Amino acid sequence: MMSRSYTNLLDLASGNFPAMGRERKRLPKIMSVPGNIAELDDDQTQSVMSDIPSSVSFDRMIIVANQLPLRATRASDNKGGWSFSWNEDSLLLQLKDGLPEDMEVFYVGSLKVSIDPGEQDDVSQLLLEKFRCVPTFLPPDILAKFYDGFCKRHLWPLFHYMLPFSAEQGGRFDRSLWEAYVSANKLFFQKVVEVINPDEDYIWIHDYHLMVLPTFLRRRFNRVRMGFFLHSSFPSSELYRTLPVREEILKALLNSDLIGFHTFDYARHFLSCCSRMLGLEYQSKRGYIGLEYYGRIIGIKIMPVGVHMGRIASVMRQTDEEGKIAELRHRFEGKTVLLGVDDLDIFKGIDLKFLAMEHMLKQHPKWKGKAVLVQIVNPARGRGVNIDEINVEIQESCKRINEEFGQPGYQPIVFIDSPISVSEKVAYYNIAECVVVTAMRDGMNLTPYDYIACRQGLSDSEAHLTSTGPKKSMLVISEFIGCSPSLSGAIRVNPWNTEATGEAMNEAISMVDSEKELRHEKHYRYVMRHDVAYWARSFLQDMGRICADHFRKRCWGIGFSFGFRVVALDPNFRKLSIAAIISAYTRAKTRAILLDYDGTVMPQNSILKSPSQEVVKILNTLCADPRNTVFIVSGRTRDSLSSWFSPCKKLGIAAEHGYFLRWSQKDDWEVCGQSSDFEWMHVAEPVMKLYTEATDGSSIEIKESALVWQYRDADLSFGSAQAKEMLDHLENVLANEPVSVKSGQFIVEVKPQGATKGFVAEKIFTSMAESGKQAEFILCIGDDRSDEDMFEIIGNAVSRNILSSKTVVFACTVGQKPSKATYYLDDPAEVISMLDSLAEASHPSFSSDEEKEESPS
């Protein structure tokens, strides 16, 4: 029988996101969230949303990763206790050098070893007290499906551009593996909860194993400061979109505040996925890339990780003390050593490297007996796809090439697949003339960085410990690895082109020493400056910048399943109170009511665009009150609006964003734009037609005063690119015309200057004041960007003496989103309900048949 919490996780993974039930209460070992401990057991209803941060001034960092940076050993008889020590080669431990010295660092992750359930509490207490580590113990069935299953058979191949075309290539999508992935992520989340202080801590989540963890944390702690860094590559949208849970993972990542990638390519692919699948567009401001997501700005960080120079220097000293460098120099005396260091993985291209070596020996016989490729293979990290098959293929190629080109005392390929120490690797780096990396796809790959640092050696005072003389190194690297853009002096190759790779290897070891020295110097300067501490410090600084206003905004969570997100809005932004607006409405003697149409009184997704009888009745009742001036302010044409609202005799209409204005049905249309010359249309329309023909799914809407090019039904990436190009094109050809060219949501619009909803709102208020009816009550409602002009004018109207300081203003947007309005209503249904309440509050003695009030003109 499964536990209730586990069942909930399965519901969560399958798309059913119930309210998290009560779990066994557990007192945190480190902190307590203000309030009752019971509050920690509700994921949403008891979210920590304190508006004022704690008075405690120090910050802490909680680093969450699949594995803790620890080594674990046990007595050989398995009866003794566990012994733990830091893994000094772990990136997670090394990044501490980039964090402030007074910042406490806690680690949450799993152990590489299996701990008996009876020992887990003791081990947890030991690791917490001695290392500030909180271990996550995954049940064996979840661990197998989580790591070897979903991570290694679904995410890892996909993120390295491999699709499961057949069962032999990773198998079809298995929802039980996804459920295990979600279950594991929640177990990590529960461990974070044990140590978190949400008002003070930073959380830094690492890699693809924990991509849905941000949703769990954001759901519990709305304002927690959280970053995520992906150490793997991220595939193009064409590949990523094949993942059945693609949107769930994207939305989970967007619950982070900062998302980091090694290269711009990976970030670009992620942003493309957000655009194509979620309709989100990014913006670049002052060098920073950001995505606006329900009022929150999610930062996109592009920063390749570096190596720990101090750790490399320490290992080099140890290596020399053990005499390994001298031993290898003697062993390969008279030989030119090329080196490869790779994990046993189908994407590392080891077999391609061997074929390139074969080509070099065939085409350049001078290297027979002289050139040696030493290939070190690290053990596979998990039971990934086709590991056994690729190992057999590598072994066979190695054997065949050695048999063909080998001589007594000489083997062209030295294949090392047994575990070797870090100091031995450093010794090989030190003697190698060139390092060759032919990975078909790799997130970063720090082997070239390690090699460059080792070839530089130690400081002058310790130079005797390593090589003497000028420093030199050469790199032949795949153009498909993350470190490639940073190493401009390397010879970049397409690893599938084994002939070209073989020629590159020959070029590298044949190059004159002076050229090798220059390339080495350039690379070393970069590696030294952009080390792991620089990377961590830069990420923390960006996380602090992006989270600076967390406690200034009002935040609350909405949505179910992995559609959960936090809406962050200005503290003065609140839902419109019907009671408050009716109270102000009934007290006012003069009122102005300005309403957008589409998305405000008419749902955006409605096929029938004409107003309902209910809306017409409400508007007629409001217009019948002589204290009211009521306007529909829309981007639609005046013909459409006149036809739809023909029953509303006293309703004012501002069409085409205010270019045409009519106070009531008996009045003539006024032109509010600065020009009535539309010759510019003959210039703009051919340009738009050119882009329409080239952009499938786009169209042109021709209005009386404006031209609109929309690409909502086109490919979003191509449409967006075409829109930017068209914007520049139109701005150039219309530079001397009295028009404005603007881009909006999936549109590019050309319209006369001054034709904005803000301008028409100002005109209405001014006309009312000039006629002695200055508005004491203003209600302005809209839902999109064009309505923000009205909200802005209203916000500045008092300082410009357009409105009295005593005027009561209700600027209201539709939907909970960032806006210049002060209030919001959730949807058009709420807008109509509120207007109906105002209509009922109007003086009962007035009706459309009794009053013939003159409108101001």
DRENFI-878848 format. One line per field, with one value per residue (C-alpha): x, y, z; residue number from 1. Coordinates in steps of 0.05 Angstrom, whole numbers, m for minus. Layout:
% DRENFI-878848
X: c(X, ...)
Y: c(Y, ...)
Z: c(Z, ...)
num: c(NUM, ...)
END
This chain:
% DRENFI-878848
X: c(0, 29, 31, m16, 42, 69, 1, m4, 62, 36, m25, 21, 63, 2, m25, m72, m44, m85, m75, m19, m45, m18, 46, 81, 106, 180, 216, 269, 339, 363, 307, 233, 189, 153, 88, 67, 106, 40, 47, 105, 59, 15, 47, m1, m53, 1, 52, 103, 85, 110, 111, 169, 235, 265, 310, 366, 418, 461, 447, 457, 464, 430, 461, 417, 444, 434, 496, 530, 604, 625, 665, 639, 677, 661, 701, 716, 675, 614, 604, 639, 610, 612, 668, 657, 704, 698, 706, 755, 744, 670, 648, 596, 650, 697, 645, 646, 708, 665, 616, 625, 668, 614, 559, 538, 532, 487, 484, 423, 433, 440, 499, 535, 530, 469, 455, 413, 347, 367, 430, 399, 381, 450, 484, 438, 456, 530, 531, 490, 534, 601, 591, 526, 500, 429, 426, 366, 354, 317, 281, 314, 253, 248, 324, 327, 270, 292, 366, 377, 307, 281, 347, 392, 342, 299, 331, 404, 395, 345, 389, 446, 404, 384, 312, 284, 266, 263, 259, 334, 350, 324, 253, 188, 165, 148, 102, 122, 193, 167, 127, 190, 227, 174, 174, 249, 246, 195, 239, 295, 244, 226, 299, 306, 246, 284, 338, 308, 296, 257, 268, 343, 368, 389, 375, 419, 394, 440, 428, 375, 362, 322, 286, 217, 243, 232, 156, 155, 195, 158, 92, 111, 153, 128, 186, 245, 307, 323, 370, 379, 440, 437, 505, 481, 468, 396, 368, 335, 260, 249, 278, 254, 182, 181, 184, 113, 124, 156, 111, 113, 189, 191, 139, 176, 242, 206, 191, 265, 289, 352, 366, 438, 469, 540, 532, 487, 465, 435, 401, 375, 345, 311, 283, 258, 221, 190, 168, 141, 107, 88, 84, 136, 183, 249, 279, 350, 363, 432, 464, 417, 367, 300, 233, 171, 127, 64, 97, 163, 226, 264, 337, 375, 449, 501, 567, 611, 637, 712, 762, 792, 864, 884, 860, 899, 962, 954, 947, 1008, 1051, 1026, 1038, 1110, 1122, 1098, 1145, 1089, 1109, 1180, 1156, 1111, 1164, 1211, 1157, 1139, 1209, 1217, 1142, 1092, 1033, 962, 913, 839, 802, 728, 671, 646, 586, 556, 563, 637, 659, 717, 709, 710, 775, 806, 785, 816, 881, 879, 871, 930, 976, 955, 962, 1024, 1068, 1122, 1082, 1084, 1125, 1125, 1054, 1015, 943, 931, 857, 834, 762, 726, 674, 603, 562, 500, 465, 453, 433, 477, 536, 556, 551, 594, 646, 652, 658, 714, 752, 748, 772, 830, 851, 847, 887, 941, 947, 954, 1002, 1035, 1109, 1151, 1152, 1101, 1025, 992, 933, 942, 873, 863, 794, 812, 802, 861, 875, 869, 944, 956, 911, 949, 1014, 986, 963, 1033, 1067, 1015, 1032, 959, 891, 837, 762, 715, 649, 589, 552, 574, 547, 614, 674, 728, 783, 815, 815, 849, 900, 917, 926, 971, 1014, 1024, 1052, 1064, 1091, 1163, 1186, 1160, 1174, 1224, 1166, 1137, 1160, 1213, 1221, 1166, 1095, 1058, 996, 951, 877, 836, 764, 695, 654, 595, 620, 605, 677, 690, 668, 715, 778, 789, 860, 839, 831, 756, 731, 668, 679, 638, 688, 743, 789, 787, 798, 858, 887, 875, 912, 971, 969, 968, 1030, 1067, 1058, 1119, 1132, 1124, 1053, 1037, 1064, 1020, 958, 973, 984, 917, 880, 914, 895, 822, 822, 858, 810, 746, 755, 700, 702, 689, 631, 599, 609, 578, 518, 506, 511, 459, 414, 418, 402, 343, 314, 324, 251, 222, 195, 169, 118, 54, 59, 10, 8, m43, m53, m51, m3, 60, 20, 30, 64, 71, 41, 82, 50, 59, 38, m14, m46, m108, m174, m230, m279, m351, m374, m320, m334, m410, m400, m357, m404, m466, m432, m406, m447, m407, m377, m335, m335, m286, m289, m245, m284, m246, m222, m260, m334, m325, m283, m222, m237, m310, m326, m387, m358, m423, m444, m496, m564, m542, m484, m529, m580, m527, m496, m563, m579, m512, m520, m590, m562, m547, m489, m453, m410, m399, m350, m328, m255, m232, m183, m240, m267, m322, m368, m365, m375, m432, m468, m459, m479, m535, m586, m544, m565, m526, m463, m398, m351, m277, m257, m189, m155, m187, m173, m249, m292, m368, m402, m469, m507, m537, m468, m420, m354, m293, m223, m173, m110, m59, m68, m122, m74, m70, m22, 27, m17, 4, 75, 63, 14, 62, 115, 66, 43, 116, 124, 55, 74, 139, 108, 58, 1, 6, m46, m61, m120, m136, m172, m193, m136, m87, m55, m43, 2, m11, 27, m10, m20, 51, 112, 126, 202, 200, 141, 177, 240, 198, 162, 228, 253, 187, 189, 257, 234, 171, 207, 256, 206, 157, 209, 180, 107, 62, 53, 78, 101, 94, 99, 50, 30, 38, 25, 60, 15, 22, m25, m28, 12, m28, m81, m78, m128, m90, m102, m176, m183, m150, m197, m259, m237, m218, m284, m323, m285, m295, m370, m371, m378, m308, m310, m314, m313, m273, m276, m229, m224, m180, m140, m81, m21, m61, m103, m41, m39, m106, m81, m19, m59, m105, m45, m17, m83, m85, m15, m33, m99, m141, m175, m188, m149, m216, m232, m240, m205, m213, m163, m174, m141, m171, m130, m75, m16, 33, m2, m3, m74, m85, m140, m157, m216, m205, m243, m298, m352, m330, m328, m400, m422, m390, m421, m488, m480, m465, m526, m570, m540, m559, m618, m682, m720, m676, m687, m668, m737, m741, m674, m648, m586, m540, m470, m410, m377)
Y: c(0, 67, 126, 184, 231, 184, 178, 253, 255, 207, 251, 310, 277, 255, 326, 323, 373, 366, 410, 378, 340, 341, 302, 278, 339, 344, 398, 431, 421, 490, 540, 551, 592, 646, 617, 547, 487, 462, 516, 478, 422, 461, 473, 528, 548, 566, 596, 639, 709, 756, 827, 849, 811, 785, 832, 782, 813, 756, 713, 639, 597, 529, 490, 435, 382, 309, 289, 319, 339, 284, 219, 162, 101, 44, m8, m69, m115, m70, m70, m5, 64, 109, 157, 220, 273, 330, 314, 368, 355, 371, 435, 446, 450, 492, 546, 567, 606, 655, 666, 718, 691, 704, 669, 603, 547, 486, 429, 386, 324, 249, 205, 159, 102, 65, 76, 26, 57, 43, 85, 143, 187, 180, 195, 255, 284, 272, 305, 364, 378, 366, 386, 426, 375, 349, 281, 260, 185, 161, 93, 43, 38, 113, 121, 71, 103, 174, 171, 112, 119, 189, 227, 180, 150, 210, 277, 262, 235, 290, 346, 317, 316, 243, 224, 155, 134, 62, 22, 7, 81, 94, 71, 108, 157, 121, 161, 120, 146, 217, 204, 178, 241, 284, 241, 248, 323, 328, 288, 339, 394, 365, 365, 438, 455, 427, 480, 539, 608, 636, 710, 704, 647, 640, 573, 551, 488, 451, 412, 373, 323, 376, 417, 413, 429, 504, 493, 457, 512, 570, 539, 537, 601, 654, 702, 655, 677, 619, 606, 547, 529, 477, 443, 404, 431, 452, 427, 468, 477, 428, 372, 395, 400, 324, 314, 298, 337, 396, 451, 423, 428, 497, 525, 493, 526, 593, 590, 606, 678, 666, 611, 600, 568, 557, 588, 635, 577, 540, 602, 619, 549, 556, 625, 598, 542, 594, 634, 577, 537, 590, 653, 690, 740, 761, 830, 853, 915, 942, 876, 833, 785, 777, 742, 775, 721, 743, 805, 771, 783, 718, 732, 691, 684, 663, 645, 584, 551, 550, 507, 515, 538, 526, 453, 440, 470, 427, 363, 383, 387, 319, 290, 314, 287, 219, 222, 208, 262, 238, 166, 183, 226, 166, 119, 163, 189, 207, 205, 260, 249, 268, 260, 247, 245, 227, 194, 129, 158, 152, 227, 234, 213, 169, 122, 182, 205, 137, 140, 209, 182, 126, 177, 218, 158, 138, 207, 227, 165, 206, 199, 123, 102, 174, 198, 165, 178, 164, 156, 157, 134, 150, 99, 110, 152, 110, 58, 104, 88, 40, 43, m30, m25, 37, 6, m55, m10, 31, m31, m61, 2, 9, m63, m58, 7, m19, m83, m44, 10, m20, m39, m73, m25, 21, 25, 85, 83, 72, 57, 66, 45, 28, 80, 126, 179, 254, 261, 210, 250, 313, 278, 259, 331, 355, 312, 317, 360, 366, 349, 324, 329, 301, 300, 301, 343, 365, 417, 446, 397, 425, 378, 433, 481, 430, 416, 489, 501, 439, 459, 527, 493, 526, 593, 612, 593, 522, 516, 461, 416, 417, 434, 487, 536, 571, 546, 517, 476, 457, 440, 403, 409, 395, 456, 424, 430, 487, 510, 517, 591, 610, 580, 620, 594, 521, 484, 472, 411, 376, 309, 271, 293, 245, 264, 338, 320, 277, 335, 382, 334, 334, 410, 417, 374, 401, 474, 515, 525, 601, 593, 542, 590, 647, 605, 577, 646, 670, 610, 613, 686, 668, 605, 640, 700, 660, 608, 574, 629, 682, 641, 632, 705, 729, 683, 706, 779, 770, 732, 789, 840, 802, 789, 860, 879, 812, 842, 905, 870, 834, 761, 703, 636, 614, 552, 478, 422, 448, 507, 537, 606, 666, 732, 791, 860, 930, 935, 987, 941, 908, 878, 928, 928, 932, 963, 1017, 1036, 1039, 1083, 1132, 1127, 1146, 1206, 1236, 1288, 1281, 1217, 1193, 1119, 1096, 1023, 984, 933, 869, 833, 881, 876, 824, 761, 757, 685, 699, 684, 729, 799, 839, 858, 817, 844, 845, 892, 937, 942, 959, 1013, 1044, 1047, 1080, 1129, 1148, 1178, 1252, 1251, 1200, 1208, 1137, 1119, 1056, 1067, 1014, 999, 974, 1014, 1065, 1027, 964, 1000, 1044, 982, 941, 998, 1028, 1014, 1057, 1128, 1166, 1123, 1158, 1120, 1130, 1086, 1065, 1081, 1150, 1176, 1182, 1208, 1215, 1240, 1208, 1178, 1246, 1280, 1280, 1244, 1285, 1272, 1273, 1258, 1311, 1297, 1275, 1262, 1187, 1187, 1150, 1088, 1082, 1076, 1031, 981, 954, 944, 905, 864, 845, 817, 784, 745, 723, 705, 648, 660, 736, 785, 860, 896, 961, 1013, 1084, 1114, 1057, 995, 935, 875, 815, 750, 714, 652, 652, 616, 658, 662, 678, 725, 762, 769, 793, 843, 873, 878, 909, 959, 984, 984, 1025, 1074, 1088, 1097, 1137, 1179, 1245, 1226, 1247, 1176, 1130, 1059, 1014, 940, 905, 835, 798, 862, 921, 982, 1047, 1102, 1178, 1213, 1230, 1177, 1142, 1123, 1168, 1228, 1214, 1205, 1273, 1305, 1276, 1301, 1370, 1378, 1359, 1410, 1465, 1453, 1460, 1386, 1367, 1294, 1277, 1202, 1166, 1093, 1070, 996, 961, 898, 909, 954, 1008, 1018, 1034, 1102, 1118, 1095, 1137, 1200, 1189, 1181, 1249, 1286, 1319, 1348, 1376, 1406, 1363, 1333, 1359, 1332, 1311, 1267, 1194, 1151, 1077, 1056, 981, 929, 861, 804, 800, 827, 886, 950, 1025, 1015, 1012, 959, 896, 851, 779, 774, 807, 771, 808, 874, 864, 845, 907, 952, 920, 939, 1011, 1012, 989, 1045, 1098, 1144, 1105, 1165, 1171, 1128, 1133, 1159, 1213, 1248, 1286, 1315, 1351, 1322, 1368, 1387)
Z: c(0, m22, 26, 15, m1, m54, m86, m90, m127, m178, m186, m194, m248, m287, m288, m228, m178, m114, m54, m16, 43, 113, 121, 182, 220, 226, 264, 221, 246, 227, 225, 235, 190, 231, 256, 274, 250, 220, 168, 137, 117, 69, 2, m21, 29, 80, 33, 68, 43, 97, 69, 113, 111, 175, 214, 210, 163, 140, 79, 68, 6, m2, m59, m85, m133, m148, m108, m48, m55, m8, m9, 33, 57, 103, 140, 96, 141, 131, 206, 222, 215, 155, 143, 102, 72, 23, m51, m69, m144, m139, m173, m119, m66, m109, m124, m50, m67, m106, m49, 7, 64, 115, 75, 105, 53, 61, 12, m4, m47, m48, m32, m82, m33, m7, 67, 105, 129, 201, 194, 155, 215, 246, 179, 168, 236, 225, 157, 181, 241, 208, 135, 135, 85, 84, 49, 8, 11, m50, m45, m92, m139, m146, m154, m211, m249, m233, m251, m297, m324, m337, m330, m370, m419, m434, m415, m427, m498, m517, m490, m532, m596, m596, m609, m591, m662, m639, m575, m581, m578, m509, m515, m519, m466, m402, m356, m296, m304, m306, m243, m209, m231, m199, m137, m130, m139, m84, m37, m51, m37, 30, 50, 29, 73, 133, 129, 92, 119, 60, 77, 83, 39, m33, m66, m124, m160, m206, m270, m307, m251, m212, m265, m232, m162, m171, m176, m109, m75, m107, m89, m16, m12, m60, m50, m42, m80, m127, m185, m231, m273, m328, m337, m397, m467, m483, m550, m604, m599, m656, m614, m546, m569, m578, m502, m478, m414, m449, m420, m350, m348, m380, m331, m273, m293, m300, m225, m216, m212, m253, m303, m324, m386, m409, m478, m516, m562, m503, m477, m546, m553, m485, m503, m569, m532, m485, m546, m587, m532, m480, m523, m481, m512, m480, m476, m470, m428, m410, m428, m387, m417, m382, m391, m363, m333, m295, m268, m249, m289, m298, m314, m365, m348, m399, m364, m377, m315, m301, m264, m194, m205, m133, m135, m200, m170, m108, m149, m192, m129, m107, m176, m177, m107, m130, m190, m240, m290, m294, m301, m360, m394, m391, m417, m477, m490, m563, m575, m588, m542, m560, m503, m496, m430, m435, m399, m428, m464, m534, m544, m530, m600, m576, m636, m683, m650, m664, m737, m742, m713, m764, m820, m794, m793, m864, m894, m855, m848, m813, m749, m749, m689, m663, m650, m593, m575, m501, m489, m416, m407, m343, m320, m344, m294, m302, m344, m403, m474, m514, m466, m477, m552, m557, m510, m556, m617, m585, m564, m633, m668, m619, m630, m706, m710, m663, m704, m769, m747, m685, m682, m630, m571, m603, m601, m635, m586, m512, m485, m409, m385, m314, m259, m250, m198, m209, m201, m257, m303, m286, m304, m372, m383, m367, m419, m475, m535, m554, m525, m572, m555, m608, m569, m614, m562, m493, m446, m426, m421, m376, m401, m445, m385, m340, m394, m404, m330, m323, m383, m351, m290, m223, m204, m219, m149, m160, m235, m222, m202, m273, m342, m355, m412, m452, m439, m499, m512, m570, m573, m625, m601, m627, m646, m611, m539, m492, m481, m556, m562, m505, m536, m598, m606, m611, m677, m681, m719, m739, m704, m757, m809, m787, m845, m827, m753, m772, m811, m752, m706, m754, m759, m683, m669, m731, m712, m695, m621, m625, m650, m596, m544, m568, m569, m500, m471, m498, m471, m403, m392, m403, m360, m303, m302, m313, m260, m220, m167, m221, m247, m178, m158, m223, m215, m143, m163, m218, m171, m121, m175, m203, m134, m107, m106, m82, m18, m51, m95, m74, m93, m95, m128, m180, m223, m214, m231, m265, m290, m221, m222, m178, m198, m174, m176, m149, m76, m94, m146, m118, m139, m151, m93, m118, m52, m55, m127, m116, m56, m96, m156, m117, m84, m149, m188, m253, m278, m337, m355, m409, m431, m479, m520, m539, m477, m431, m444, m499, m486, m532, m553, m571, m644, m644, m634, m629, m558, m521, m503, m430, m447, m489, m433, m381, m425, m440, m365, m351, m409, m385, m321, m337, m289, m334, m396, m423, m479, m515, m532, m581, m637, m682, m740, m731, m779, m737, m671, m699, m724, m660, m613, m655, m598, m551, m572, m519, m519, m539, m586, m598, m657, m683, m617, m615, m684, m694, m637, m630, m567, m582, m640, m659, m662, m720, m720, m699, m724, m666, m705, m724, m799, m846, m903, m916, m975, m932, m938, m1011, m986, m926, m956, m1011, m957, m914, m974, m988, m918, m920, m982, m950, m882, m884, m834, m833, m858, m865, m834, m870, m828, m846, m808, m797, m826, m782, m801, m755, m751, m695, m740, m769, m741, m679, m687, m761, m752, m696, m739, m798, m753, m729, m801, m824, m766, m789, m862, m848, m802, m858, m915, m871, m835, m863, m855, m796, m772, m717, m729, m669, m653, m607, m589, m655, m695, m729, m735, m774, m752, m750, m696, m635, m647, m580, m527, m479, m523, m530, m455, m444, m495, m461, m392, m419, m456, m394, m353, m405, m404, m329, m315, m290, m272, m198, m212, m266, m285, m339, m357, m410, m420, m467, m481, m518, m455, m415, m450, m416, m349, m356, m375, m316, m269, m291, m300, m231, m237, m305, m278, m324, m264, m194, m136, m107, m167, m148, m201, m214, m268, m277, m321, m338, m311, m258, m295, m292, m309, m297, m271, m196, m197, m233, m248, m268, m333, m377, m337, m274, m313, m336, m266, m238, m291, m277, m204, m224, m269, m211, m168, m220, m201, m216, m243, m304, m365, m438, m456, m403, m407, m468, m436, m484, m488, m481, m546)
num: c(1, 2, 3, 4, 5, 6, 7, 8, 9, 10, 11, 12, 13, 14, 15, 16, 17, 18, 19, 20, 21, 22, 23, 24, 25, 26, 27, 28, 29, 30, 31, 32, 33, 34, 35, 36, 37, 38, 39, 40, 41, 42, 43, 44, 45, 46, 47, 48, 49, 50, 51, 52, 53, 54, 55, 56, 57, 58, 59, 60, 61, 62, 63, 64, 65, 66, 67, 68, 69, 70, 71, 72, 73, 74, 75, 76, 77, 78, 79, 80, 81, 82, 83, 84, 85, 86, 87, 88, 89, 90, 91, 92, 93, 94, 95, 96, 97, 98, 99, 100, 101, 102, 103, 104, 105, 106, 107, 108, 109, 110, 111, 112, 113, 114, 115, 116, 117, 118, 119, 120, 121, 122, 123, 124, 125, 126, 127, 128, 129, 130, 131, 132, 133, 134, 135, 136, 137, 138, 139, 140, 141, 142, 143, 144, 145, 146, 147, 148, 149, 150, 151, 152, 153, 154, 155, 156, 157, 158, 159, 160, 161, 162, 163, 164, 165, 166, 167, 168, 169, 170, 171, 172, 173, 174, 175, 176, 177, 178, 179, 180, 181, 182, 183, 184, 185, 186, 187, 188, 189, 190, 191, 192, 193, 194, 195, 196, 197, 198, 199, 200, 201, 202, 203, 204, 205, 206, 207, 208, 209, 210, 211, 212, 213, 214, 215, 216, 217, 218, 219, 220, 221, 222, 223, 224, 225, 226, 227, 228, 229, 230, 231, 232, 233, 234, 235, 236, 237, 238, 239, 240, 241, 242, 243, 244, 245, 246, 247, 248, 249, 250, 251, 252, 253, 254, 255, 256, 257, 258, 259, 260, 261, 262, 263, 264, 265, 266, 267, 268, 269, 270, 271, 272, 273, 274, 275, 276, 277, 278, 279, 280, 281, 282, 283, 284, 285, 286, 287, 288, 289, 290, 291, 292, 293, 294, 295, 296, 297, 298, 299, 300, 301, 302, 303, 304, 305, 306, 307, 308, 309, 310, 311, 312, 313, 314, 315, 316, 317, 318, 319, 320, 321, 322, 323, 324, 325, 326, 327, 328, 329, 330, 331, 332, 333, 334, 335, 336, 337, 338, 339, 340, 341, 342, 343, 344, 345, 346, 347, 348, 349, 350, 351, 352, 353, 354, 355, 356, 357, 358, 359, 360, 361, 362, 363, 364, 365, 366, 367, 368, 369, 370, 371, 372, 373, 374, 375, 376, 377, 378, 379, 380, 381, 382, 383, 384, 385, 386, 387, 388, 389, 390, 391, 392, 393, 394, 395, 396, 397, 398, 399, 400, 401, 402, 403, 404, 405, 406, 407, 408, 409, 410, 411, 412, 413, 414, 415, 416, 417, 418, 419, 420, 421, 422, 423, 424, 425, 426, 427, 428, 429, 430, 431, 432, 433, 434, 435, 436, 437, 438, 439, 440, 441, 442, 443, 444, 445, 446, 447, 448, 449, 450, 451, 452, 453, 454, 455, 456, 457, 458, 459, 460, 461, 462, 463, 464, 465, 466, 467, 468, 469, 470, 471, 472, 473, 474, 475, 476, 477, 478, 479, 480, 481, 482, 483, 484, 485, 486, 487, 488, 489, 490, 491, 492, 493, 494, 495, 496, 497, 498, 499, 500, 501, 502, 503, 504, 505, 506, 507, 508, 509, 510, 511, 512, 513, 514, 515, 516, 517, 518, 519, 520, 521, 522, 523, 524, 525, 526, 527, 528, 529, 530, 531, 532, 533, 534, 535, 536, 537, 538, 539, 540, 541, 542, 543, 544, 545, 546, 547, 548, 549, 550, 551, 552, 553, 554, 555, 556, 557, 558, 559, 560, 561, 562, 563, 564, 565, 566, 567, 568, 569, 570, 571, 572, 573, 574, 575, 576, 577, 578, 579, 580, 581, 582, 583, 584, 585, 586, 587, 588, 589, 590, 591, 592, 593, 594, 595, 596, 597, 598, 599, 600, 601, 602, 603, 604, 605, 606, 607, 608, 609, 610, 611, 612, 613, 614, 615, 616, 617, 618, 619, 620, 621, 622, 623, 624, 625, 626, 627, 628, 629, 630, 631, 632, 633, 634, 635, 636, 637, 638, 639, 640, 641, 642, 643, 644, 645, 646, 647, 648, 649, 650, 651, 652, 653, 654, 655, 656, 657, 658, 659, 660, 661, 662, 663, 664, 665, 666, 667, 668, 669, 670, 671, 672, 673, 674, 675, 676, 677, 678, 679, 680, 681, 682, 683, 684, 685, 686, 687, 688, 689, 690, 691, 692, 693, 694, 695, 696, 697, 698, 699, 700, 701, 702, 703, 704, 705, 706, 707, 708, 709, 710, 711, 712, 713, 714, 715, 716, 717, 718, 719, 720, 721, 722, 723, 724, 725, 726, 727, 728, 729, 730, 731, 732, 733, 734, 735, 736, 737, 738, 739, 740, 741, 742, 743, 744, 745, 746, 747, 748, 749, 750, 751, 752, 753, 754, 755, 756, 757, 758, 759, 760, 761, 762, 763, 764, 765, 766, 767, 768, 769, 770, 771, 772, 773, 774, 775, 776, 777, 778, 779, 780, 781, 782, 783, 784, 785, 786, 787, 788, 789, 790, 791, 792, 793, 794, 795, 796, 797, 798, 799, 800, 801, 802, 803, 804, 805, 806, 807, 808, 809, 810, 811, 812, 813, 814, 815, 816, 817, 818, 819, 820, 821, 822, 823, 824, 825, 826, 827, 828, 829, 830, 831, 832, 833, 834, 835, 836, 837, 838, 839, 840, 841, 842, 843, 844, 845, 846, 847, 848, 849, 850, 851, 852, 853, 854, 855, 856, 857)
END
